[in-house]
Amino acid sequence: MPAKVQNGKVIFRRWDRHVGLDETSTPFATLDYLFELCLQANDPLLVDRVTIEGKDATGTPRVVTLVFQSVTVSDDKTPDN
């Protein structure tokens, strides 16, 4: 039996100065929808990680977690003081 993906979710993080660090997640069933979710993410939501659940070739349940690191890049050319 080949390995099979069953479902997954994208976990987003956002920083709110009143609440602090917060997470929310959105499930996906296809790679196309995963791709769409990642492309639509923007401030204040950042993709933190993606979990993919399925079964390996022996039928054993498996979870793969892809973790991302986000950075803010500024176009400000002002030198640091």
C-alpha positions as CSV (number, residue, x, y, z in Angstrom):
1,M,0.0,0.0,0.0
2,P,1.5,3.4,-0.9
3,A,1.7,6.3,1.6
4,K,-1.4,8.4,1.7
5,V,-2.2,11.9,2.9
6,Q,-5.5,12.2,4.7
7,N,-5.6,15.9,5.7
8,G,-3.6,18.8,6.9
9,K,-3.8,22.3,8.4
10,V,-1.9,25.6,8.2
11,I,-1.2,27.2,11.5
12,F,-1.0,31.0,11.4
13,R,0.5,33.3,14.1
14,R,-0.2,36.9,14.7
15,W,1.0,39.4,17.2
16,D,-1.5,41.7,18.8
17,R,-0.2,44.2,21.3
18,H,-3.3,43.8,23.4
19,V,-3.6,40.0,23.3
20,G,0.0,39.0,22.6
21,L,0.9,36.0,20.4
22,D,-2.1,34.2,19.0
23,E,-2.5,31.2,16.7
24,T,-5.3,30.2,14.4
25,S,-5.5,27.3,11.9
26,T,-7.2,26.5,8.7
27,P,-7.6,22.9,7.4
28,F,-6.8,21.9,3.8
29,A,-7.6,18.8,1.8
30,T,-5.5,19.4,-1.4
31,L,-2.1,20.8,-2.2
32,D,-3.8,23.5,-4.4
33,Y,-5.7,24.8,-1.3
34,L,-2.5,24.6,0.8
35,F,-0.8,26.7,-1.8
36,E,-3.6,29.2,-1.9
37,L,-3.7,29.5,1.9
38,C,0.0,30.2,2.0
39,L,-0.2,32.8,-0.8
40,Q,-3.1,34.7,0.9
41,A,-1.3,35.0,4.3
42,N,-0.2,38.5,5.0
43,D,0.2,40.9,8.0
44,P,-0.9,40.3,10.6
45,L,-1.1,36.6,9.9
46,L,2.1,34.7,9.1
47,V,2.4,31.0,8.3
48,D,4.1,29.4,11.3
49,R,3.8,25.7,10.4
50,V,2.0,23.2,8.3
51,T,0.9,19.8,9.5
52,I,0.1,16.9,7.2
53,E,-1.6,13.8,8.5
54,G,-1.7,10.5,6.7
55,K,-0.5,6.9,6.7
56,D,2.8,5.3,5.7
57,A,3.2,2.3,3.4
58,T,2.4,-0.1,6.3
59,G,-0.8,1.8,7.2
60,T,0.7,3.4,10.3
61,P,-0.6,6.9,11.1
62,R,2.1,9.6,10.5
63,V,2.2,13.4,11.0
64,V,4.7,15.6,9.1
65,T,5.2,19.1,10.5
66,L,6.8,21.8,8.4
67,V,8.0,24.8,10.5
68,F,8.7,28.2,9.1
69,Q,10.6,31.2,10.3
70,S,9.2,34.6,9.4
71,V,11.2,37.9,9.2
72,T,10.1,41.4,8.4
73,V,12.2,43.2,5.8
74,S,12.1,46.9,5.7
75,D,12.8,49.1,2.7
76,D,13.9,51.9,5.1
77,K,17.5,53.0,4.1
78,T,18.0,55.0,7.2
79,P,21.2,53.9,9.0
80,D,20.9,52.6,12.6
81,N,21.6,55.1,15.3
